[in-house]
Amino acid sequence: MTDRPKTPLLDLVNRPADLKQFSDAQLTQLAQELRSETISAVSVTGGHLGAGLGVVELTTALHAVFDTPRDKIIWDVGHQCYPHKILTGRRDRIRTLRMKDGLSGFTKRSESPYDPFGAAHSSTSISAALGFAVARDLGGVTPEGLGDAIAVIGDGSMSAGMAFEAMNNAGHLKKRLIVILNDNDMSIAPPVGALSNYLSRIYTEAPFHELKAAAKGAVSLLPEPFREGAKRAKEMLKGMAVGGTLFEELGFSYIGPLDGHDMDQLLPVLRTVKARATDPILIHVLTKKGKGYAPAEQARDKGHATAKFDVVTGEQKKAPSNAPSYTSVFGKTLVDEAGRDDKIVAVTAAMPDGTGLNLFAERYPSRCFDVAIAEQHGVTFAAALAAGGMKPFCAMYSTFLQRGYDQVVHDVAIQRLPVRFAIDRAGLVGADGATHAGSFDIAYLSNLPGMTVMAAADEAELMHMVATAAAHDEGPIAFRYPRGEGVGVDLPERGEVLEIGKGRLIQQGARVAILSFGTRLAEVQKAAEALSARGITPTIADARFSKPLDRDLILELAANHEALITIEEGAIGGFGSHVAQLLADEGVFDHGLKYRSMVLPDTFIDQASPSDMYTVAGLNAQQIEAKVLSVLGVASLGEKRA
């Protein structure tokens, strides 16, 4: 295609070993071609752009110096892995990123031997690299062999406790292990907290121009720290680096900071480390997110996540919205509630924009807390805010809240503290795939004593649930809602406080009742329209609550219908299981009720559009219609009227 960038050196690369043929000057040119190819590809697919652009030189240098896939490069989170995928035999598929049957937007073991460890959540890379290093030294066997283990972790990811747990363990074990701290002064949101400030001081107080000069002579300078007894050289390096102390106390030799966009610094340092390192070593690399593409560099989020875009202008090609997003409805409603109640505070973990709390932060900055990538801390922090008389809303994606589950149990539920959990990205999310699907929160929250769990069927219901959570002081309460735009219903001026544990009847029918929990309600109503043409009018109810259940509504539906079908955007063990338990306990099955539960299948569903993913899951209107016909004994959609 004529609009593809010219990439004469990159065209010679089919696998990382091909980089060995290039001179250092050619590797610098190759990095520029790799940057152009990454921009071109993401303009077609959309996806995480800025993170990859920030590590183009680092990616090139790592693959040029180390011997992958025998050496294991483990990318933390994986947002930044697109250039890595281009260099590792997947360039021909790079324009299928995040699409159905295409490349994952993250590293994925089943996709390539060059992805030794899958990741899409942060802060796991050092633990994984240490595992590979120990496996290597114990004689572990993999098809590609086991060589060096290199973790590449961002400064935002370093705020999570797991990174320090791994470093502490690595320092104790003293295994040869390489950690590259990719410090771009920004995770998704601007990084917050003492660690980020500490890293900032390292490179603002250091005589950086002297460091650059020293690093270019690194081949002669750097071996000294690895020679036993060469304390003088180690202290000199440590003094130059200004901030190496923290990492050295954890048992790591520290090198840096280096300019992560200067191949004349990266290549000699990496070669020296490969040749000489014996113990854990941390290389501190400074990069710029979105580097080399002006629209990304100038964006507030540095081009973190983009839709398809015009390469020349950077303008994103977003489809026009027909309704406000659930996330924005939550954000605006919470701001509105906070205006009436000065005890309402908000907590998020490095996702103020993603959870809609950016609106809250602008209006009430002293009452909004971004705790960085630290969900465990965020949950316990919110618990103590509640214990201290505040009304905390802990806003996290379903898939990220999983990281704080012990704290939800131990610090919130057992103590019956009224923390309000706003759970975004509930259900299947599309292009981010299985790692970001909110599949399990209904199950993992509904089984906790004293927990109230709600799911919004539409954006108006979400407003009611925010109001309900704000008014609820009897223990923890959670409400879930999906990614993307709402149904387009009329929104009230203000959310109403719902009666806890009470659902609502949507449509009265006969023979079969469908009890929906969450936003599949719209698909249920589509299915009901199709069924009406066949002479079947199902009763439809919106459960609103999976904990506590609306016992009266459920038992009434069971008593007055041949069949009852529940449907939810969650895994087995959730709402439908609780309904089945109630029906069993009440002896309803003894009298012949036909019961079916429609849930997410017992598998991880790969990325596609949300609609395609729900088709795979069997939860779209046509499949709901088929389930009704099946339970009523009508064999197929092609048969005559029931």
C-alpha positions in Angstrom: 0.0 0.0 0.0 1.3 3.4 -0.9 0.4 5.0 2.5 2.7 2.5 4.3 6.0 4.0 5.5 9.2 3.1 3.8 11.1 0.6 6.0 14.1 -0.9 4.0 15.9 -2.2 7.1 12.7 -3.4 8.9 11.8 -5.3 5.7 14.9 -7.5 6.3 13.7 -8.5 9.8 11.6 -11.7 10.1 12.8 -12.5 13.6 15.0 -10.9 16.3 18.1 -12.9 15.2 18.1 -10.8 12.0 19.1 -7.7 14.1 22.5 -9.2 14.6 23.5 -8.3 11.1 23.1 -4.5 11.6 25.7 -2.0 12.8 24.8 0.3 15.7 24.0 3.1 13.3 21.7 0.8 11.3 20.0 -0.2 14.5 19.3 3.5 15.2 17.7 3.8 11.7 15.8 0.5 12.3 14.3 2.0 15.4 13.0 4.9 13.5 11.4 2.6 10.9 9.9 0.5 13.7 8.4 3.7 15.1 6.8 4.6 11.7 5.5 1.1 11.3 3.9 1.1 14.8 2.2 4.5 14.1 0.9 3.2 10.8 -0.4 0.0 12.2 -2.2 1.5 15.2 -3.8 4.2 13.0 -5.6 1.3 11.3 -6.5 -0.8 14.4 -6.6 1.7 17.3 -5.1 0.6 20.5 -2.3 1.5 22.9 0.0 3.8 21.0 2.0 6.0 23.4 3.5 3.2 25.5 4.9 1.4 22.5 6.4 4.6 20.9 8.2 5.2 24.2 10.1 1.9 24.1 11.0 1.6 20.4 14.7 2.1 20.9 14.7 0.0 24.0 12.8 -2.8 22.2 15.3 -2.7 19.3 18.3 -2.7 21.6 17.0 -5.6 23.8 16.3 -7.8 20.7 19.7 -6.8 19.2 21.7 -7.6 22.3 19.9 -10.6 23.8 19.0 -13.9 22.2 15.2 -14.3 22.3 13.2 -16.5 22.7 15.9 -18.3 24.7 16.3 -15.1 26.7 13.0 -14.1 28.2 11.9 -10.4 27.7 8.9 -9.9 30.0 6.9 -6.7 29.3 5.0 -5.5 32.3 1.3 -4.9 31.5 2.0 -5.3 27.8 0.6 -2.0 26.5 4.1 -1.3 25.0 4.5 -4.6 23.2 3.4 -3.7 19.6 7.0 -2.9 18.4 8.1 -6.1 20.1 5.4 -8.0 18.1 6.6 -6.4 14.8 10.2 -7.6 15.4 9.1 -11.1 16.5 7.6 -12.5 13.3 4.1 -11.0 13.6 4.5 -7.9 11.4 2.3 -9.5 8.7 -0.6 -9.6 11.3 0.1 -6.4 13.1 -2.9 -4.7 11.5 -5.2 -7.3 13.1 -4.3 -6.0 16.6 -7.2 -6.3 19.1 -9.5 -7.6 16.4 -11.5 -10.9 16.3 -9.1 -13.7 15.4 -6.2 -11.2 15.3 -3.3 -10.4 17.5 -3.8 -9.7 21.2 -3.1 -6.2 22.3 -1.0 -7.6 25.1 1.7 -10.3 25.4 0.2 -13.8 25.2 2.0 -17.1 25.6 -0.3 -19.0 23.1 0.5 -16.4 20.4 4.3 -16.6 20.2 7.3 -18.2 21.8 8.7 -14.6 22.0 5.9 -13.9 24.6 7.2 -16.0 27.4 4.7 -14.6 29.9 1.3 -13.1 29.3 0.4 -9.8 30.9 -2.3 -7.1 30.7 -2.4 -6.1 34.3 0.6 -4.3 35.8 3.4 -5.1 38.2 3.8 -8.8 37.5 7.0 -8.8 35.4 9.7 -8.9 38.1 8.0 -11.8 39.9 7.8 -13.6 36.5 11.4 -12.9 35.6 12.6 -14.1 38.9 10.6 -17.3 38.4 12.3 -17.9 35.0 15.7 -17.2 36.5 15.2 -19.7 39.3 13.8 -22.3 36.9 16.9 -21.8 34.7 19.2 -22.3 37.7 17.3 -25.4 38.8 17.5 -27.1 35.4 14.1 -26.2 34.1 13.3 -27.0 30.5 11.3 -25.1 27.9 11.3 -25.7 24.1 13.2 -22.5 23.4 15.7 -23.0 26.3 16.2 -20.8 29.4 18.7 -17.9 29.3 18.5 -14.5 30.8 15.3 -13.1 32.3 14.7 -9.4 31.6 11.7 -7.6 33.1 10.7 -4.2 31.6 8.6 -2.3 34.1 7.3 1.2 34.1 7.5 3.7 36.9 3.7 3.7 37.2 3.8 -0.1 37.7 6.5 0.2 40.3 4.0 1.8 42.7 2.3 -1.6 43.2 3.4 -3.6 46.2 4.0 -6.7 44.1 6.9 -5.1 42.4 8.7 -4.5 45.7 7.8 -8.0 47.0 9.5 -9.4 43.9 12.6 -7.2 44.2 12.9 -8.0 47.9 12.8 -11.7 47.1 15.2 -11.4 44.1 17.7 -9.5 46.2 17.6 -12.2 48.8 18.0 -15.0 46.2 20.9 -13.2 44.4 20.0 -14.7 41.1 21.2 -13.2 37.8 18.2 -11.1 36.9 17.8 -7.9 34.8 15.1 -5.4 35.6 14.7 -2.4 33.3 12.8 0.5 34.9 11.2 2.3 32.0 10.7 5.7 33.6 8.4 7.8 31.4 7.1 9.8 34.3 3.6 8.6 33.5 1.5 5.5 33.7 -2.0 6.0 32.2 -2.8 8.9 34.4 0.2 11.1 35.5 2.0 9.0 38.2 1.3 9.9 41.8 3.0 9.2 45.0 6.3 9.3 46.8 8.0 6.8 44.5 7.3 8.8 41.4 8.6 11.9 43.2 11.7 10.0 44.2 12.4 8.9 40.6 11.8 12.5 39.4 14.4 13.8 41.9 16.9 11.2 40.7 17.0 12.6 37.2 16.3 16.3 37.9 19.1 16.5 40.5 21.6 14.4 38.7 24.2 16.1 36.3 22.5 14.4 33.4 24.8 15.8 30.8 27.7 14.2 32.6 25.7 10.9 32.9 25.2 10.9 29.2 28.9 11.3 28.5 29.7 8.7 31.1 27.2 6.2 29.7 28.6 6.5 26.2 31.9 5.2 27.6 30.0 2.6 29.6 31.9 -0.4 28.2 35.0 0.8 30.1 33.2 2.3 33.0 30.5 -0.2 34.0 32.2 -3.5 34.5 33.7 -2.3 37.8 30.6 -2.7 39.9 30.4 -6.3 39.1 33.9 -7.1 40.3 34.0 -8.3 43.8 35.6 -5.9 46.2 35.6 -3.0 43.8 33.8 -0.8 46.3 35.3 2.4 45.1 33.9 2.1 41.6 30.5 1.0 42.9 30.3 4.0 45.2 31.3 6.2 42.3 28.5 4.8 40.2 26.1 5.0 43.0 27.0 8.6 43.6 26.6 9.4 39.9 23.2 7.8 39.9 22.1 9.9 42.8 19.1 7.7 43.6 20.4 4.2 43.4 20.3 3.7 47.1 16.7 2.5 47.3 17.2 -0.3 44.8 20.6 -1.2 46.2 19.1 -1.7 49.6 16.8 -4.3 48.0 19.9 -6.1 46.7 20.1 -4.8 43.2 23.1 -3.2 41.5 21.8 0.1 40.0 22.8 1.6 36.7 21.3 4.8 35.4 19.5 6.9 34.6 20.1 6.4 30.9 18.5 8.2 27.9 16.2 5.5 26.7 16.0 7.0 23.2 19.8 7.1 22.7 21.1 3.8 21.2 24.7 5.0 21.9 23.8 4.6 25.6 21.5 1.6 25.5 23.5 -0.8 23.4 26.9 -0.6 25.3 25.2 -0.8 28.7 23.0 -3.8 27.7 26.0 -5.5 26.2 28.1 -4.9 29.3 25.3 -6.2 31.6 24.8 -9.3 29.4 28.6 -10.0 29.5 29.3 -9.3 33.2 26.2 -9.4 35.5 26.0 -12.1 38.1 23.4 -10.8 40.6 20.2 -8.8 40.2 20.7 -5.6 38.4 18.3 -2.7 37.8 18.9 -0.4 34.7 17.0 2.9 35.1 16.0 4.2 31.6 14.3 7.5 30.9 11.8 7.5 28.0 9.1 9.7 26.7 5.6 8.2 26.2 4.4 8.9 22.7 8.0 9.7 21.5 8.4 10.7 17.9 4.8 11.3 17.1 3.7 14.8 17.8 -0.1 14.2 18.3 0.7 11.5 20.9 3.4 13.6 22.7 1.0 16.5 22.9 -2.0 14.5 24.1 -2.9 14.6 27.8 -2.5 10.8 28.1 0.4 10.8 25.6 -1.7 8.6 23.2 -2.3 5.9 25.8 -5.4 4.4 24.1 -6.6 5.7 20.8 -9.3 4.9 18.3 -8.3 4.5 14.6 -6.7 7.8 13.6 -5.4 9.9 10.7 -1.6 9.5 10.7 -1.0 13.1 9.4 -3.2 14.9 11.8 -3.6 12.4 14.7 -7.4 13.0 14.6 -9.2 10.0 15.9 -12.0 8.4 14.0 -14.5 7.8 16.7 -18.1 6.8 15.8 -20.7 9.3 16.8 -22.2 8.5 20.2 -26.0 7.9 20.4 -26.1 7.9 24.2 -23.8 9.0 27.0 -21.4 6.3 28.2 -22.1 4.5 31.5 -18.7 5.8 32.8 -19.7 9.5 32.2 -23.1 9.0 33.7 -21.5 7.6 36.8 -19.0 10.4 37.0 -21.6 13.2 36.6 -24.0 11.6 39.0 -21.3 11.2 41.7 -20.3 14.8 41.3 -24.0 15.8 41.7 -24.4 13.6 44.8 -21.1 15.0 46.3 -22.5 18.5 45.9 -25.2 17.6 48.4 -23.1 15.6 50.8 -19.6 16.7 51.7 -18.8 13.3 53.3 -18.7 11.7 49.8 -15.1 11.0 48.7 -13.8 9.0 45.7 -10.9 6.6 45.4 -9.4 5.1 42.2 -6.2 3.3 41.3 -4.5 5.1 38.5 -7.7 5.3 36.4 -9.3 8.6 37.0 -10.3 9.1 33.4 -11.2 5.4 32.8 -13.6 5.4 35.8 -15.1 8.9 35.1 -13.6 10.3 38.3 -11.7 13.0 36.4 -14.9 15.0 36.6 -15.0 14.5 40.4 -11.3 15.4 40.7 -11.8 18.7 38.9 -14.7 19.7 41.1 -13.6 18.3 44.4 -9.8 17.8 44.3 -9.4 17.5 48.1 -12.0 14.7 48.2 -10.6 12.6 45.2 -7.7 10.2 45.8 -5.8 8.5 43.0 -3.7 5.9 44.9 -1.7 4.9 41.8 -1.6 1.2 40.7 -2.3 -0.1 44.2 -5.7 -1.7 44.3 -5.1 -3.5 47.6 -4.1 -0.3 49.3 -7.0 1.6 47.6 -9.6 -0.8 49.1 -8.2 -0.8 52.6 -7.7 3.0 52.4 -11.4 3.3 51.4 -12.3 1.0 54.3 -10.6 3.3 56.8 -12.2 6.3 55.2 -15.6 4.7 55.9 -14.5 3.8 59.5 -13.6 7.5 59.9 -17.1 8.7 59.0 -16.7 9.4 55.3 -18.7 7.9 52.4 -16.0 6.5 50.1 -16.8 5.5 46.5 -14.1 3.0 45.4 -14.2 3.2 41.6 -12.3 0.4 39.9 -12.7 -1.9 36.9 -14.1 -5.3 37.7 -10.9 -7.0 36.5 -8.7 -4.7 38.5 -10.8 -5.0 41.7 -9.8 -8.7 41.6 -6.4 -7.6 42.7 -7.8 -6.2 45.9 -10.1 -9.1 46.7 -8.5 -10.1 50.0 -8.9 -6.6 51.2 -12.6 -6.5 50.1 -13.1 -9.6 52.3 -10.8 -8.9 55.3 -10.9 -5.1 55.6 -14.4 -4.2 54.3 -16.8 -7.1 54.5 -15.9 -8.7 57.8 -16.0 -5.2 59.4 -19.2 -4.4 57.6 -17.8 -1.0 56.6 -19.9 1.0 54.1 -17.5 1.2 51.2 -19.3 1.9 47.9 -17.7 -0.1 45.1 -18.3 1.4 41.6 -17.4 -1.4 39.3 -16.7 -0.3 35.7 -16.1 -2.5 32.7 -18.5 -5.2 33.9 -19.1 -8.0 31.5 -17.2 -8.5 28.2 -15.3 -5.4 27.1 -14.2 -6.0 23.4 -10.8 -5.3 22.1 -8.8 -5.7 25.4 -10.0 -9.3 25.5 -10.1 -11.8 28.4 -7.6 -10.0 30.7 -10.0 -7.1 31.0 -13.3 -8.8 31.0 -15.4 -8.2 34.1 -16.6 -11.8 34.3 -16.3 -12.7 38.0 -17.3 -9.8 40.3 -21.0 -10.9 40.6 -19.8 -14.3 42.0 -16.9 -13.0 44.1 -18.9 -10.3 45.7 -22.3 -11.9 46.0 -20.9 -14.7 48.2 -19.7 -12.3 50.9 -22.0 -11.9 54.0 -23.5 -8.5 54.4 -22.5 -7.3 50.8 -25.1 -5.6 48.7 -24.6 -6.2 45.0 -26.5 -4.3 42.2 -26.2 -4.2 38.4 -27.6 -1.4 36.3 -29.8 -2.4 33.4 -29.4 1.0 31.7 -27.9 4.5 32.4 -31.0 5.7 34.3 -30.7 2.7 36.6 -27.1 3.5 37.1 -28.1 7.0 38.4 -30.5 5.3 40.9 -27.8 3.0 42.1 -25.3 5.8 42.7 -27.9 7.5 44.8 -28.7 4.2 46.6 -25.1 3.6 47.4 -24.6 7.2 48.7 -27.5 6.6 51.1 -26.5 3.2 52.2 -24.7 3.0 55.5 -25.5 -0.6 56.6 -22.4 -2.2 55.2 -20.6 -2.5 51.9 -22.5 -2.0 48.6 -21.4 -2.5 45.0 -22.9 -1.6 41.6 -21.7 -2.7 38.3 -22.0 -1.3 34.8 -20.4 -2.0 31.4 -18.0 -0.2 29.1 -19.4 1.9 26.3 -22.5 3.9 25.7 -25.8 3.4 27.4 -29.1 2.3 25.9 -30.3 5.9 25.2 -33.1 6.1 27.9 -34.3 9.4 29.3 -32.3 10.4 32.3 -33.9 11.7 35.5 -32.9 15.0 37.1 -31.6 13.0 40.0 -31.2 9.3 40.9 -33.8 7.8 43.3 -32.8 5.7 46.3 -33.9 2.1 45.6 -35.3 -0.2 48.2 -32.6 -2.7 49.0 -33.2 -6.2 47.5 -36.2 -5.2 45.4 -36.4 -5.8 41.6 -38.9 -4.5 39.1 -41.4 -6.0 36.7 -40.8 -4.9 33.1 -43.4 -6.8 31.3 -46.2 -9.2 32.4 -46.6 -12.3 30.2 -47.2 -16.0 30.6 -45.6 -19.5 30.6 -42.0 -18.3 30.8 -40.4 -15.6 33.0 -37.0 -14.1 32.2 -35.2 -12.5 35.1 -32.4 -10.3 33.9 -29.5 -8.9 36.0 -27.6 -6.1 34.3 -27.6 -4.7 30.8 -28.6 -7.9 29.0 -32.2 -6.5 29.6 -32.1 -4.7 26.3 -31.3 -8.0 24.5 -34.1 -9.8 26.5 -36.5 -7.2 25.3 -35.4 -7.7 21.7 -35.8 -11.5 22.1 -39.3 -10.9 23.5 -40.3 -8.9 20.5 -39.3 -11.8 18.2 -41.1 -14.3 20.5 -44.3 -12.3 20.4 -44.5 -13.0 16.6 -44.6 -16.6 17.6 -47.4 -16.1 20.1 -45.2 -16.3 23.1 -45.1 -13.3 25.5 -42.6 -13.9 28.3 -42.8 -12.1 31.6 -39.7 -9.9 32.0 -38.2 -8.7 35.3 -35.1 -6.7 36.2 -33.6 -8.2 39.3 -31.5 -5.1 40.2 -29.9 -7.0 43.1 -28.0 -10.3 43.2 -27.4 -9.8 46.9 -29.8 -9.7 48.7 -32.2 -11.4 46.2 -35.8 -10.2 45.8 -37.2 -13.4 47.3 -40.8 -12.4 46.8 -40.4 -11.5 43.1 -38.4 -14.7 42.3 -40.8 -17.0 44.2 -43.8 -15.3 42.5 -42.2 -15.8 39.1 -41.5 -19.4 39.8 -45.0 -20.0 41.1 -46.8 -18.5 38.1 -44.8 -19.8 35.2 -43.8 -23.1 33.7 -40.2 -21.9 33.3 -37.8 -19.4 34.7 -34.7 -18.2 32.9 -32.1 -16.0 34.6 -29.5 -14.1 32.5 -26.4 -12.2 33.6 -23.1 -10.9 32.2 -21.0 -12.9 34.6 -19.5 -16.3 35.1 -21.1 -19.4 36.7 -21.5 -19.1 40.4 -23.1 -15.6 40.3 -26.7 -14.4 40.2 -28.2 -17.5 38.6 -26.5 -19.7 41.2 -28.0 -17.7 44.0 -31.4 -17.9 42.5 -31.1 -21.6 42.1 -30.0 -21.9 45.7 -33.1 -20.0 46.8 -35.4 -22.1 44.6 -33.8 -25.3 46.0 -34.1 -24.2 49.6 -37.8 -23.3 49.1 -38.5 -26.7 47.5 -39.7 -25.1 44.3 -38.0 -27.7 42.1 -40.0 -30.4 43.8 -43.0 -29.2 41.9 -41.7 -29.3 38.4 -40.4 -25.8 37.6 -38.2 -25.7 34.5 -35.2 -23.5 35.4 -32.3 -22.3 33.2 -29.4 -20.0 33.9 -27.7 -18.1 31.1 -24.2 -17.1 32.1 -20.8 -16.5 30.5 -19.3 -19.9 29.4 -16.6 -21.6 31.3 -13.9 -20.4 29.1 -11.9 -17.2 28.5 -13.2 -15.4 25.4 -10.7 -13.7 23.1 -10.9 -10.2 21.9 -13.6 -9.2 19.3 -16.4 -6.6 19.3 -18.5 -6.8 22.4 -21.4 -8.0 20.3 -19.3 -10.8 18.8 -18.1 -11.8 22.2 -21.6 -12.0 23.5 -22.6 -14.2 20.6 -19.7 -16.5 21.5 -21.0 -16.4 25.1 -24.6 -17.2 23.9 -26.1 -14.2 25.5 -27.5 -12.1 22.6 -31.2 -11.7 21.7 -31.3 -14.6 19.1 -29.8 -17.0 21.7 -32.2 -15.8 24.4 -35.1 -16.4 22.0 -33.7 -19.9 21.3 -33.4 -20.7 25.0 -37.0 -19.7 25.6 -38.2 -21.9 22.7 -36.1 -24.8 23.9 -37.3 -24.7 27.5 -40.9 -24.5 26.3 -40.3 -27.5 24.0 -40.3 -25.7 20.7 -37.4 -27.5 19.0 -36.0 -24.8 16.7 -36.5 -21.2 15.5 -37.6 -22.6 12.1 -40.7 -24.4 13.5 -44.3 -23.2 13.5 -45.9 -21.0 16.2 -45.9 -22.4 19.7 
